[in-house]
Amino acid sequence: MRHFCVYAVCNISATIVQMESSKQKVTMKKANHVTKEVGSNILLVGMMGAGKTTVGKSLASYLNKTFIDSDHEIQERTGVKISVIFEIEGEAGFRKREAEMLRELLKIDNIVLATGGGVILNMENRELLRRNGTIVYLRATVNDLWHRTRHDKNRPMLQTMDLQAKLAELYDQRDPIYCEIAHIVVESGKQNIRQMVKLLVQQLAYPTLRINQTKTRTL
């Protein structure tokens, strides 16, 4: 009886391993299929605090792509925070570095790239983005942006006495540009990260599902 139990347990264990292996293969096939459908680079744009880094990491993980944050890469390259670059070189100096980094990063294939909020202010940057991937605009309300950034001391553009007024000013300036260049516009404040990633994967893989894109842009 004891030998039978051991034999049965071994059989069950082997069956579980086979089932898990089978499930893993099916999952990998689905992931590979979606990855092929989505194509190469996914480029996230949006205001500071829109969730580009958080969403980008989850999206890259789901699609088996490499996640890159352009601001992080600039900091790694220079060895200092963005705020220090602004302090020493001013916004113009930072934008120059940002453009150079963007050109370098877009030579890489199969990435999800989180860009800086102001990268779209440069026309050459906008053209470069359009030529090198699918642009996704993570759109958030000024109120949501305020809640997410009000305690952040590392964003030089937001170090002001009236944060909400500054965010409203930047939003009015940048939102039309984001909408103009984006292939997909997603409201980042209306759903959780998992829901957003699922919606994005559907829209990236099947462009005909982008039914709300035009409507969203007119809000």
C-alpha positions as CSV (number, residue, x, y, z in Angstrom):
1,M,0.0,0.0,0.0
2,R,2.9,2.3,0.9
3,H,4.6,1.7,-2.4
4,F,1.3,2.3,-4.2
5,C,0.9,5.7,-2.4
6,V,4.4,6.8,-3.3
7,Y,3.8,5.7,-6.9
8,A,0.5,7.6,-7.0
9,V,2.1,10.8,-5.5
10,C,4.9,10.6,-8.1
11,N,2.4,10.2,-10.9
12,I,0.3,13.1,-9.6
13,S,3.5,15.3,-9.3
14,A,4.5,14.4,-12.8
15,T,1.0,15.2,-14.1
16,I,1.1,18.6,-12.3
17,V,4.5,19.4,-13.8
18,Q,3.2,18.4,-17.3
19,M,0.1,20.6,-16.8
20,E,2.2,23.6,-15.6
21,S,4.6,23.1,-18.5
22,S,1.7,22.9,-20.9
23,K,0.1,26.1,-19.5
24,Q,3.4,27.9,-19.7
25,K,3.8,27.0,-23.3
26,V,0.3,28.2,-24.1
27,T,1.0,31.5,-22.2
28,M,4.3,32.0,-24.0
29,K,2.6,31.3,-27.3
30,K,-0.1,34.0,-26.5
31,A,2.6,36.4,-25.3
32,N,4.7,35.8,-28.4
33,H,1.6,36.2,-30.7
34,V,0.7,39.5,-29.0
35,T,4.3,40.8,-29.2
36,K,4.5,40.0,-32.9
37,E,1.1,41.8,-33.5
38,V,2.2,44.9,-31.5
39,G,5.4,45.4,-33.4
40,S,8.6,47.1,-32.2
41,N,8.7,50.2,-30.2
42,I,6.0,51.7,-27.9
43,L,6.7,55.3,-27.0
44,L,4.9,56.8,-24.0
45,V,4.3,60.5,-23.8
46,G,2.4,62.6,-21.3
47,M,2.6,65.1,-18.5
48,M,4.8,64.7,-15.4
49,G,2.8,62.4,-13.1
50,A,0.7,60.8,-15.8
51,G,2.1,57.3,-15.0
52,K,4.5,56.7,-17.9
53,T,7.1,54.9,-15.8
54,T,4.6,52.7,-13.9
55,V,2.5,51.8,-16.9
56,G,5.6,51.4,-19.1
57,K,7.2,48.8,-16.8
58,S,4.0,46.7,-16.6
59,L,3.5,47.0,-20.4
60,A,7.0,46.0,-21.2
61,S,6.9,43.0,-18.8
62,Y,3.6,41.8,-20.4
63,L,4.9,42.2,-24.0
64,N,8.5,40.8,-23.3
65,K,10.0,44.2,-24.3
66,T,12.7,46.2,-22.6
67,F,11.6,49.2,-20.6
68,I,13.6,52.4,-20.7
69,D,13.0,55.7,-18.9
70,S,14.7,58.5,-20.8
71,D,15.1,60.8,-17.8
72,H,16.7,57.9,-15.8
73,E,19.1,57.4,-18.7
74,I,20.1,61.0,-18.7
75,Q,20.7,60.9,-14.9
76,E,22.8,57.7,-15.3
77,R,24.8,59.3,-18.1
78,T,25.5,62.6,-16.3
79,G,25.7,61.2,-12.8
80,V,23.4,63.9,-11.4
81,K,19.6,64.4,-11.0
82,I,17.6,66.3,-13.5
83,S,17.1,69.1,-11.1
84,V,20.9,69.7,-10.9
85,I,21.1,69.8,-14.7
86,F,18.4,72.4,-14.8
87,E,20.2,74.4,-12.1
88,I,23.5,74.4,-13.8
89,E,22.6,74.4,-17.6
90,G,19.0,75.7,-17.5
91,E,16.1,74.2,-19.3
92,A,17.7,74.8,-22.7
93,G,20.8,72.7,-21.7
94,F,18.6,69.9,-20.4
95,R,16.4,69.9,-23.6
96,K,19.6,69.6,-25.7
97,R,20.7,66.6,-23.6
98,E,17.1,65.1,-23.8
99,A,17.1,65.4,-27.6
100,E,20.5,63.7,-27.9
101,M,19.4,60.9,-25.6
102,L,16.2,60.4,-27.5
103,R,18.1,60.0,-30.8
104,E,20.3,57.4,-29.1
105,L,17.5,55.4,-27.5
106,L,15.4,55.2,-30.6
107,K,18.1,53.2,-32.3
108,I,17.2,50.4,-30.0
109,D,14.5,47.9,-31.1
110,N,11.7,46.3,-29.2
111,I,11.4,48.8,-26.3
112,V,8.8,50.5,-24.3
113,L,10.1,54.1,-23.8
114,A,8.9,56.5,-21.1
115,T,9.8,60.0,-22.4
116,G,10.1,63.2,-20.4
117,G,7.0,65.4,-20.2
118,G,8.5,68.2,-22.3
119,V,10.2,66.1,-25.0
120,I,7.4,66.9,-27.5
121,L,8.1,70.6,-27.4
122,N,10.9,70.1,-29.9
123,M,9.6,69.5,-33.5
124,E,12.5,67.3,-34.4
125,N,11.8,65.1,-31.4
126,R,8.2,64.8,-32.4
127,E,9.1,63.7,-36.0
128,L,11.7,61.3,-34.5
129,L,9.1,59.7,-32.3
130,R,6.5,59.4,-35.1
131,R,9.1,57.6,-37.3
132,N,10.2,55.1,-34.7
133,G,7.2,53.6,-33.0
134,T,3.7,53.7,-31.8
135,I,3.1,56.8,-29.6
136,V,0.8,56.4,-26.6
137,Y,-0.4,59.5,-24.8
138,L,-1.3,58.8,-21.1
139,R,-3.7,61.6,-20.5
140,A,-4.5,62.7,-16.9
141,T,-6.5,65.6,-15.5
142,V,-4.8,68.5,-13.9
143,N,-6.3,67.5,-10.6
144,D,-4.9,64.0,-10.8
145,L,-1.5,65.3,-11.8
146,W,-1.5,67.6,-8.8
147,H,-2.3,64.8,-6.4
148,R,0.5,62.7,-7.8
149,T,3.2,65.3,-7.9
150,R,2.4,67.7,-5.0
151,H,5.1,66.2,-2.7
152,D,7.7,65.6,-5.5
153,K,10.8,67.8,-5.0
154,N,12.7,66.3,-8.0
155,R,10.8,67.9,-10.8
156,P,12.3,71.3,-11.5
157,M,9.4,72.5,-13.7
158,L,7.1,72.0,-10.7
159,Q,9.0,73.8,-8.0
160,T,6.5,76.7,-7.7
161,M,4.3,78.4,-5.1
162,D,1.1,77.5,-7.0
163,L,1.6,74.0,-8.3
164,Q,-2.0,73.6,-9.6
165,A,-1.7,76.8,-11.7
166,K,1.6,75.7,-13.1
167,L,0.2,72.2,-14.0
168,A,-2.8,73.9,-15.7
169,E,-0.4,76.2,-17.7
170,L,1.8,73.3,-18.8
171,Y,-1.3,71.1,-19.6
172,D,-2.8,73.8,-21.8
173,Q,0.5,74.2,-23.7
174,R,1.2,70.5,-24.1
175,D,-2.0,68.6,-24.3
176,P,-2.8,69.6,-27.9
177,I,0.7,68.5,-29.0
178,Y,0.4,65.2,-27.2
179,C,-3.0,64.6,-28.9
180,E,-1.6,65.6,-32.3
181,I,1.3,63.2,-32.4
182,A,-0.3,60.2,-30.5
183,H,-1.5,57.1,-32.2
184,I,-3.4,56.1,-29.1
185,V,-4.8,58.3,-26.3
186,V,-5.6,56.7,-22.9
187,E,-7.1,58.4,-19.9
188,S,-4.7,57.4,-17.1
189,G,-6.9,58.4,-14.2
190,K,-10.0,56.3,-15.0
191,Q,-8.6,52.8,-14.5
192,N,-6.0,50.9,-12.6
193,I,-2.6,49.8,-14.1
194,R,-3.8,46.3,-14.9
195,Q,-6.8,47.6,-16.8
196,M,-4.8,50.2,-18.6
197,V,-2.2,47.6,-19.8
198,K,-4.9,45.2,-21.0
199,L,-6.6,48.0,-22.9
200,L,-3.3,49.2,-24.4
201,V,-2.3,45.7,-25.5
202,Q,-5.7,45.3,-27.3
203,Q,-5.4,48.7,-29.0
204,L,-1.7,48.1,-29.9
205,A,-2.3,44.7,-31.4
206,Y,-5.6,45.5,-33.1
207,P,-5.7,49.1,-34.4
208,T,-9.4,48.8,-35.4
209,L,-10.2,48.6,-31.7
210,R,-9.1,52.2,-31.2
211,I,-12.6,53.3,-31.4
212,N,-12.4,55.9,-28.6
213,Q,-9.2,57.7,-29.8
214,T,-10.9,60.5,-31.7
215,K,-13.6,61.0,-29.0
216,T,-11.0,61.0,-26.3
217,R,-9.0,63.7,-28.0
218,T,-11.9,66.1,-28.0
219,L,-12.5,66.0,-24.3
